[in-house]
Amino acid sequence: MRTRVLRGICFIITTTLLFFPISNSALGAEDRQLEEVIVTAERREASISDTSISITAFTAEAIEEFGIRNQEDLQAMVPAAVIEPYDMAIRGVGRNFRSLGGDPGIATYQNGVYSEDFGIASTEGGLFDVERIEFLRGPQGTLYGRNAIGGAVNFINKKPTDEFYGELRTLVGNFNLLEVYGVVSGPIIKDVLSARFVGMNRERDGYYKDLSGNPDPGDYGDENYALSLRWTPTDSITFNIRGNERSYHRMMGGADAAGILNLSQRGGKDTERDTSTYAWGFRAVDPGIACPDKLTRTPYIATPGVINGTSCMITGQETFNFRNPVDGSNVVAQRVTPGADIATTGTTDHYNYAYGHDPARQRLIGISGVEGGDLKTDTSGQQDEFFDHQAMSFDLTWDVNDKFAMKYIFGYTDYFYDRESDVDLTSNPLGDRTFYVSQDTNYVSNELQFFFDPNENLSITAGAFVYHAKIRQRGDFYDYNCVGNADCQSRYANGEPLGILAGIPKVDLFTALAAGNAVDSGGDAPFNCLSGAAIAAQDQLDWYCYGAWEGDKGDSVPHGPSTIGTDLEYQTRTERDAYAAFAQGVYQINDQFALTLGLRWARDELDGYETLFYYAEQTIVPLGFEDTPFAGGGTGCIVDNCTSTLAAMNQALGYMDAEGNILNPSRLMLAGIPSSQSLSRRLDKNTEDVTWRANLDWTPTDETLFYVSATKGLRSGGFNLVFFSGQGTFDAEELIAYELGYKGTLLNNKLQLNSAVYFYDYENVHTFANGVAFAGGYTTNVVPVPEAELYGLDLELTWLATASLTLGFHGSYTGTEYTKDYFVIDPNDPEQPESLFDATTNLINIKGNSMIRVPEFKAGGWAMYNLALSSGGDIDFSMNYSWIDRVYFSVFEREDQSADSYDRLDLRVAWHPNESWVVAAFVNNVFDDIGFRQIEQYGATESGGWRRTGTPSDPRLYGLEVRFKMGAF
């Protein structure tokens, strides 16, 4: 009811504005003309109306007028774009995975310098002191240094001015928002050397309520300082140099692989998070055969399609029904008895981290009808995220003569990033899983460009590009509750309770890592490892080792905390060297037609290394130790009424009593013998190819441009690091884009319409799905889907409706489809539990399915009304509405793996008493409706109860902004 009333009020206000009485003198709309937006999308300054590329551009004035400050503000106004915390996609093409060693797909440039990190560029300084932002749709490469299969984004900062200029800006708002910005610019040596200094500090409290009493996630503290110099020693030579230092900290409120809200469990079947089940997993039962007691099982009878077969049913325990994927029959199942039947544990000591915790804190908020007040979570408080970023860019332009110019661009970026995130999203003292990751990143790029206009009909742009990137990342999954908890520590730091397993060799956690370091430096592993026959795809490994669990001695990864309770740790390194040469020529055939041809050669050399260590419980262990029960293939209970040897082990260790009651919930073994496993491998991947562009322009009038183009794009191959993937590398993907565009200025330069229709033929599509892991089981992978098609429409319209009213509309349709047979394993389907059915029987052909993370429809509109005041000055009223369609986050198109459509309405009023002052009030997301920018695939496995987490859109945000400008502006 409240929402409907608010929407009604908004409609009345908007309608009133549309029909606001206007005097005859105000109707001088013929004196008001659309202003040209100048872009550098083709590396030369040109009007957006004259550029034969589908572009959305925001000038500094538009950024200020619409109050654009972050990624969500941009997403609300860019057709066919989906922006996530770290990455983005345009027309369905981008990076839908965060695998180390992958390429973004959308190239980000800041002041002409390529960056792999869209997330940093798109959040720097709240987009203050930005001259222009350009979103280019479609493959880019014949004019740009880096491959860009899906598009490019240019962030151009303001340059030093030849006259003094200064500006102060302050924002205050709800959630204790306080942002302060300042800029000083002007000449040091008149007409020769000028400088610009920008400083800003941004702070806000979190808007996710942490029910544990820990600091609320979603806050931030952001400082950024930048100094720019512009030197013009002669009329033909210009130097620009810019350096910045940025420090950012927040209690993380969601990101890729770090959802902050619990959305659903068991595919949406549970309305509340389960706090009574200790461990996940099912076993098939025969309702006609009763188990003698909780721990005793009748012989398992082979059943087609069912792992381990069928045994007796425990009287009085809940039953579940599943469809057998092999023959369609009904399979009756019960939950496993923890500590007796093998539970689903993945590669770590997973159990239900919410077990025994306060149900009131374990909210599942769903994905539909969510409002700002529903943003509640429960964490251990380990949500710190921090990065320290330094960057420097330098460019030199030399106008040699009227026909020839050169430009050199250098860029250097160095940053350190680390974060902790509470993976289990509980404050449960019984158990915890915290993820720490740190990353050292270094980018260096060099680009040389040549501009040659031999005559008035021909224009040539050419260049060369060299790029080096080095990334080192380390990760540590550990139990934060072990801090100061001796019983918790004993599980990890002390292997003595496992004395009953005497004779099995042990592998210490950091001994394994030392082995990896030895291999990385060219030495040999310091202990014996298994032969190639011991593991699938062993030929891809430098070594693979395992033995009984010896424990975590409390060391740390570089930069990380000293942790006791590690169950998975990794260290990786990737180095990329990229080389390219490119050229594009535009030939003016006659007054109406122009032909553009472009060519690019590129080579990427990628080198990588990873070493992994993890805890697992082995159901079958070599060296003569007895098989753990019910492990499949006829092992386990094969005689009448036998008792679980897993239960016997837990009883011998004092973790469970003879009746199956859990005595020590922090120590219970769920699958078998604790083991330590480690692997190391070196990887390399080279990609070399030629891409091209052909375009024909037709300008029948000065106000009209039609263009038709065909462009080949490329994304280089990469690595499947960290995920224990059986396939360590993946090949390059290719795309040929066909586009027909129209740009027209109509109604005597009162209406601008830009539109494009396109078709993409996409091959070897990098997407995110499950594949076979090295040590058995399944893991997340980047998989190459053979072929897909994308087709759609982009549309943008700006109309000067009256002398005071401007209206705008933007929309897009993006149709996507995998067009060739490709079968993907789905081990995480709640209707086909991995503990019951072999995942290979749940192969799904994704042909005909939509590509992931692509909304089919996206639309928005805005209105801006200027009211002149008789006392001087004016007031701008603006409204901005956007809507985004349902988005699927897996190739299976399941509802529980999707985000509902959602909309957003922003209102803003700005008073300009004079040219120096601006006072504005704003409300973003007026109706406080919440959508989801990301639905996580990581960890949504049976071992976690198929729990899905996500990162939501911003709640209602409101505030006041004051700007003061001085000097020349």
Secondary structure, DSSP 8 states (H G I E B T S, - for coil): -HHHHHHHHHHHHHHHHHT----GGGG-GGG------EE-TTSS-EEGGG-SSEEEEEEHHHHHHHT--SHHHHHTTSTTEEE-SS-EEETTEE-----TT---SEEEEETTEEES-HHHHTTGGGGTTEEEEEEEES-B-SSSSS-BSSEEEEEEE----SS-EEEEEEEEETTTEEEEEEEEEEEEETTTEEEEEEEEEEEE--SSEETTSS--SS-EEEEEEEEEEEEEEETTEEEEEEEEEEEEEEE---BTTB--EEEESGGGT-SS---S-SS--EEEEEEEEE-SSSSEE---B--TTBTT-EEEE-TTS--EEEE-TTT--EEEEEE--BTTB----TTTT---TTTTS-GGG-----SSS-BGGG-EE---S--EEEEEEEEEEEEEEEE-SSSEEEEEEEEEEEEEEEEEEESS----TT---EEEEEEEEEEEEEEEEEEEEEETTEEEEEEEEEEEEEEEEEEEEE-GGGTT-HHHHHHHH--GGGGGGTTS-EE-HHHHHHHHHHHHTT---SS----GGGSTTGGG-SEEEEEEE----S---TTS---S-EEEEEEEEEEEEEEEEEEEEEEE-SSSEEEEEEEEEEEEEEEEEEEEEEEEEESS-STT----TT-STT-S--STTEE-HHHHHHHHTTSB-TT--BS-TTT--SSSEEEEEEEEEEEEEEEEEEEEEEEEEEEEETTEEEEEEEEEEEE--EE--SS-BS--EE--EEEEEEEEEEEEEETTTTEEEEEEEEEEEEEEEEEEEEEEBTTSSEEEEEEEEEEEEEEEEEEEEEEE-SSSEEEEEEEEEEEEEE-S--EEE-TT-TTS-TTTB-GGGGEEE-TT---TT--SEEEEEEEEEEEE-TTS-EEEEEEEEEEE--EE-STT--GGGEE--EEEEEEEEEEESSSSEEEEEEEESTT-B--EEEE--TT-SGGGTT-EEEEE----EEEEEEEEEEE--
